Every structure is written in structure tokens, then in C-alpha cells.
């Protein structure tokens, strides 16, 4: 049956004119390919999470044993590519990854276990307008910004910034809305212009998070583990000196803020407000390398892309239940010693996921009208077995007054998303874009 499906799939690719040869596929070809995959394999589901300024769909392909809906205990994972339109390697690698996963399911043991234990979401291009306007230059290509001339990786709400305008681009709003529909656990966004794995925080306001030049998140140990997993599985990244024109990165990783401060970044937004640990993967010295380099880039990254996905099974997962066994939404699940800016809460299924390295951890679980529950768990290394430790917390009703949150929380609802009339963000206009490009041209060659 699998061989029949594979043959059918290959036949469709030939008939549609789309193939996954190593080249740059335009937006129309990418959509046609994703539709072909979705029509061929019943373990995939294709949907659009929104549109770009120019009206192109932001297509997400989901792969997994039950791709169309969340299943209890199955963590949600995502890859996002091409956030900057002229950083194109991630776009190519994610298409190759889709091909690898669809061909390997039921035949490759690693791929099969990954897709049976994880629901994988792949957004090949977050900025298709930028891609379509890009020129094929190694570092100085246009196309970084969206159609409105905005850097999407500076447009998210920022927990450390006091200058929040709330004006979000369409592509950014689509991501923010997407995070409300899925309880993502782990993510990475793929960029180019260096070879390094960067982890939160990207920004700081000089508070206690700022330590020795780095902006240190409460889950810093886990974030470093995630970055090193990618770096050391990659064929070159861990060496830290792959690009002749960039700084050396010890072990091929860096704290985002230590590299350079970045306000309004997507990975910090995911971590603070989405309860999703995300890192940024810089995957090529050239932002737009020649097509002849693409097979080697896939070979360098293939195993790392898979190994990183497997890290979604770190730590512990389960539900918070009341005395009758009913799931409790918005219960706080906090780990002693990890004071997240926004405490992790259970989702609409009463589920929680906490990525943690092996060790002993004390959990504090709170919900209004219930007694505070404190438990210590011994957490094993889950990725080898493709499952985090499963543990449910059951709370008892309290006879006392309904307690409030376990501690004060700061701005745990993202700033208001500004939605202009007609659903479009205001364009800067030609002169505004020109001024912006002049101001940022030097920085544009090196930043994320």
C-alpha cells in the first residue's frame, strides 16, 4: 500500500511539472507541490494560516499520524522558514524535509517514530512577497522585508520594550493567531547569513535577566541543550567558524542578546507568550547561495533537522485534573527556580508540556478554588523513547476563599494587535521604504 502511494505521489509530481530537484521554487510551484503531497499522503494536512500583504497564502503542511487535529499527549512542533524573503536556504531545506518525511514514513524507523509521536507543522515561507522580490545575491539581495518594507523579525510584541506600537504586519498577525490555535511545544525559525544556533532571549531591558552580556531566560539550560543538539548534529556548525566574514561562535551557538540586541523578535514572542521554546537557526553564510550549493546544504542539515524535532520529547507532559478527573484549563504549572515572565498554563484540554533536562524538579500547580499542589518528579531523558515523562496533577477543591494566581504576572496577554481597516498594514510608500533601506542597508547584510 505504501509503495502504491509512493508511486502515485511520484506520478503526480511528474504530471504537475513540480519536482524537488535542488533549485529555488517560486510561490506557485511551492503551493502546487504542497497540494500534491497533501492529496497523496493521508498522514498530511494542508491549510493556510493567513495571507501576505500581496495576498499570497501562508501555507502550513502538517504531518503526523493524526494530522488534522490535536491528540492528547502528542506534542505540537513547528518549523518556520523564509521569514526574511532573501534568506532562502531554510525554504529549500523545509521542502526537502517534507519530501524526506513523506518518503520515509513507514519505511524509515526514525521518521516513522517521529511522525507517530509528534504532530509536525511546516511553514515553508513566512514572507513569500519578499522572496518573489529577491535578487540572487549572496549577501546584498533585496527582499528581506515584506511588501510594506517592514522587517518581520522586528515586528512582534516585545516583553522588554516600552515602545510597543501594536502595529502588526499581516504575516506577523497570522503567526500570532496561529499560536492561539495550537499549543506548540518546540519550534525553530530558519534564517541565513551565518552558521549558528541562536537562543532566547534576543532582547533585555537591563533587568535581572542581563548576565555577563547575555539575556538569560529561566529555561536557559534547556535552550542551550536545544541549540547544541542542532549544532553538534550539523556537519559544520559546532566548529563555530564556518563563515569567513562573521565572528566565531563557540560550539556553534550563541545567546541572541549576546550576539546583538534584537527587539520584536519571533523567538522571544514564542517563548514568553506562546509557551513554545524556539531557537533561530542561521544555516548558510550566503543568504541566497547558488543552486549548486543546495545539495551540500541539505546533507549538512538533514540529520540536525530530525534530531532537533526529537527534542520535543524532553521533560514532562500530562494534564491538570480536578477531583472528579475533569481537565482544568488555565491552571498554572510552575517549576521551582524557573520564574517565567508568563507562567506556563494548561491549554483547553487541560494539558501542559514542560521541556526539561533529566533531573529532579519540584512543580507547583495552582487553580482558583483548589488547593495548591506541590510535587517533586524525577524526569528522565525522553527523546530516546520518543515520549516525555507522563504525569497528571490532580487538584482538590479548597474550602478557603478562591486564591488568585500563584504570583503576580506581568503583561501575560500580548499587546493589542492593531488591525487597520481593510486588514492591511499601512504602506510606507516608495519614499518611506527608500529612507528605511538607506538607514538599514549596512545592518541588513548581517542581521537575522
Residue, then its C-alpha position, 0 to 999 in steps of 0.5 A: x500500500x505504501x509503495x502504491x502511494x509512493x508511486x502515485x505521489x511520484x506520478x503526480x509530481x511528474x504530471x504537475x511539472x513540480x519536482x524537488x530537484x535542488x533549485x529555488x521554487x517560486x510561490x506557485x510551484x511551492x503551493x502546487x507541490x504542497x497540494x500534491x503531497x497533501x492529496x497523496x499522503x493521508x498522514x498530511x494536512x494542508x491549510x493556510x494560516x493567513x495571507x501576505x500583504x500581496x495576498x499570497x497564502x501562508x501555507x502550513x503542511x502538517x504531518x503526523x499520524x493524526x494530522x488534522x487535529x490535536x491528540x492528547x499527549x502528542x506534542x505540537x512542533x513547528x518549523x518556520x522558514x523564509x521569514x526574511x524573503x532573501x534568506x532562502x536556504x531554510x525554504x529549500x531545506x523545509x521542502x526537502x524535509x517534507x519530501x524526506x518525511x513523506x518518503x520515509x514514513x513507514x519505511x524509515x524507523x526514525x521518521x516513522x517514530x517521529x511522525x507517530x509521536x509528534x504532530x509536525x507543522x511546516x511553514x515553508x515561507x513566512x514572507x513569500x512577497x519578499x522572496x518573489x522580490x529577491x535578487x540572487x545575491x549572496x549577501x546584498x539581495x533585496x527582499x528581506x522585508x515584506x511588501x510594506x518594507x517592514x522587517x518581520x523579525x522586528x515586528x512582534x510584541x516585545x516583553x522588554x520594550x516600552x515602545x510597543x506600537x501594536x502595529x502588526x504586519x499581516x504575516x506577523x498577525x497570522x503567526x500570532x493567531x496561529x499560536x492561539x490555535x495550537x499549543x506548540x511545544x518546540x519550534x525553530x525559525x530558519x534564517x541565513x547569513x551565518x552558521x549558528x544556533x541562536x537562543x532566547x532571549x534576543x532582547x533585555x531591558x537591563x533587568x535581572x535577566x542581563x548576565x555577563x552580556x547575555x539575556x538569560x531566560x529561566x529555561x536557559x539550560x534547556x535552550x542551550x541543550x536545544x541549540x547544541x543538539x542542532x549544532x553538534x548534529x550539523x556537519x559544520x556548525x559546532x566548529x563555530x567558524x564556518x563563515x569567513x566574514x562573521x565572528x566565531x561562535x563557540x560550539x556553534x551557538x550563541x545567546x541572541x542578546x549576546x550576539x546583538x540586541x534584537x527587539x520584536x523578535x519571533x523567538x522571544x514572542x514564542x517563548x514568553x507568550x506562546x509557551x513554545x521554546x524556539x531557537x533561530x537557526x542561521x544555516x548558510x553564510x550566503x543568504x541566497x547561495x547558488x543552486x549548486x550549493x543546495x545539495x551540500x546544504x541539505x546533507x549538512x542539515x538533514x540529520x540536525x533537522x530530525x534530531x532537533x524535532x526529537x527534542x520535543x520529547x524532553x521533560x514532562x507532559x500530562x494534564x491538570x485534573x480536578x477531583x472528579x478527573x475533569x481537565x482544568x484549563x488555565x491552571x498554572x504549572x510552575x517549576x521551582x527556580x524557573x520564574x517565567x515572565x508568563x507562567x506556563x498554563x494548561x491549554x483547553x484540554x487541560x494539558x501542559x508540556x514542560x521541556x526539561x533536562x533529566x533531573x529532579x524538579x519540584x512543580x507547583x500547580x495552582x487553580x482558583x478554588x483548589x488547593x495548591x499542589x506541590x510535587x517533586x518528579x524525577x524526569x528522565x531523558x525522553x527523546x530516546x523513547x520518543x515520549x516525555x515523562x507522563x504525569x497528571x496533577x490532580x487538584x482538590x477543591x479548597x474550602x478557603x476563599x478562591x486564591x488568585x494566581x500563584x504570583x503576580x504576572x506581568x503583561x501575560x496577554x500580548x499587546x493589542x494587535x492593531x488591525x487597520x481597516x481593510x486588514x492591511x498594514x499601512x504602506x510606507x510608500x516608495x519614499x518611506x521604504x527608500x529612507x528605511x533601506x538607506x538607514x538599514x542597508x549596512x545592518x541588513x547584510x548581517x542581521x537575522 
